[in-house]
Each structure stands twice: as C-alpha cells, then as structure tokens.
Amino acid sequence: MNWERLSERPGMDPYLQELALFLDAHFARTFGLLWPENDPAVPRGAGGPPDTALAGYVAAGLTSVLGWKVEHATGARPPSGHVLVIQSAGSSRWTLRSLGDPPAEVPTLSGEALYVPPGYRCSAVHSDDARHVFLVVTGPEE
C-alpha cells in the first residue's frame, strides 16, 4: 500500500487512515489493539442506530481505502475469519487463544479497535454498557 499517497488525500478521515494502517500492519500476523487518536467522522443522518451507522461508515471507508472487502457482521459473538472489533461503548476484557500459545488478556475501552486473525478463539467479559461493532475483513489474497 502506498501510504505516502494515502496521507496526501485531501479530506480523508484520519480515523479511517489510522484503521487502514493498523489493519495493514497486523493483517494475517497476530492480534492487535489500536487506541486511535481520532474519532470517526460518521456523517449525521447516516441511517439506523449509531452502531449500525458506524459499522457502515467504517466498512465502506476501509473497503475504499484498502481495496479489501470489509463487511459488517451482526451477532453477540465475533464471527470467524479476520475480525475487526470496534468497542463503541463501555469496556471489555478479551481472552484470545491461539493453538500452542498461552492465552492473552486484552482490555478494550470505548473507541478502541481490536484485530483478531483467523486461528484465534476469543471470549470476553463485558461491562453492563458495552457495545461492539464487528467487521469481517477479506484481504487481497483471499
């Protein structure tokens, strides 16, 4: 990916730039946690509840920036595959397990993003006000 060209795009949402860089760095390697410096610029009236609007905005933006397929996944548990979890409210403590490795404990707070590659099983304990957006990412070679 040509990151110099990406940073020169006028009007590019810095939040989407951060997520794109983060995904490109971690994709198909290991899990990762992002504490973004920016908030997403979800347009007013983006339709649906806030989490649905956020999911649609991020999925469309990352698809455009990366050229990869990014889709919103619904449900209470993360789907399989390459998963980006955006903690939209509250907090969670994720336990990630990969075959042959000890479990990793990863806390997330509102606004943070967690990438979970295939091969990791995960479980979580959530605060009462926790909400998440799950996105499934299909990379260029898949």
N, C-alpha and C positions, 0 to 999 in steps of 0.2 A: 504494500500500500504506500502511496506517495503522500507522506504526512506533511511535507512542506506545502504541497498543493492544497491539502485539506485545510491547513491553518490559514491559508490565504483566501479562502472562500468567504466573500462578504455575506454577512447576515447568518452565517452558520451558527446554530445554537451551541454554545460552549459545553453544555451538558452532554449533548449528543457526541461532540468531539471527544470528551473525556471517556464516555462509554465505548466509543469505537476504538480508541487507543487501548483501553483496558481489555476489551474482548480480543483484539488482535494480539496482545501480549500473552494472554493466558489460554487462548483457544486451543483445545486438544492437548494441553500440557498438564495443568494442575488447577485446583480450585483457586479462587482469588476473591479478595474483598476490596471494594472501592469506596472510599469516602470522598464523594465528589465535592469539588469546590463550588460548583454552580448548581442552581436549581433548574429543572426543565422548564422551557418556555412553552408549556401547553397552551394553545390558543383558547381564549374564552369561548364558551359555547361549543366545545369540541364534541359534545354529544355524549349522553349517558352519564353514569356515576363517575366521580373523579378517578377511580382506579381504572375504569374502562377507557376513559379519555387518555390517561397517562399511558396505558398499555398500547393503545392505538397510535399515539404520537411517537412513542419510542420505537415501536416495531416498524412503522413507516420510515422514520428517520434513519434508523440503523440499516434498514434494507437499502435505502438510498445511498447512504454514506459508504457502507461496506460492500454493497453489491451482493450480499448474502441474504438468504431467506430468513426473516425473523417474524415469528407468529406469536400472538397472544394465546396462552393456554389457560383454561379455566379449571378450577378444582381446588380442593383444600390441600392437596399434596403436590409437590413438584413432579412434573412429568419426567419421562426418561429422555435421554439424549443430552445435547448441550443446552443447559438451562441457565438463564439469567433471572435471578430473583431480585426484584426491587422492593425493599421494605418501604411501603408507602405510609405506614403509621405504626406507632408502638415500637416494641423491641422483640427480638427472638434470640434464642441460643440454639444454633445448629450443631448437630453432631454428624460429621462426614466420615465415611468409612470407605476405604479402597482396599481391595484384596492384597493382603500381605503387609499393609501399613497399619500403625496404630491409629485409633480414631482421633480426629481433630475437632476441637470445640471452637466454633466461630460465632461470636455475638454480632448481631446486626441491630442498628438503630434506624429510626425513620430517615429516609433519604439515601441510605447506603445500598449498594448493589453487590450481590454475591454471585459469582460464576461457579457452576458445578458441571464438570465434564462427565461424559459417559463413564461408567465403571465405578462411580461413587454412589453409595447408598446414603441417604440422609434422613434424619429425623430432627424434630425441633420442639422446643418448649417455647410458647409464645406468651407475651403479656396479654392481658384481657382486651386491650385496644389494638392489638397487632393486626395489620393488613398487609398483603403482599400482591405483587404483580408477577406472574410467571410468564417468561418468554422463552420459546424454543428457537434455537439458532441453528441453521443449517449452513455450514461453511462452504467455501468454494469447491472443495474436492469431494463433497458428499453428494 
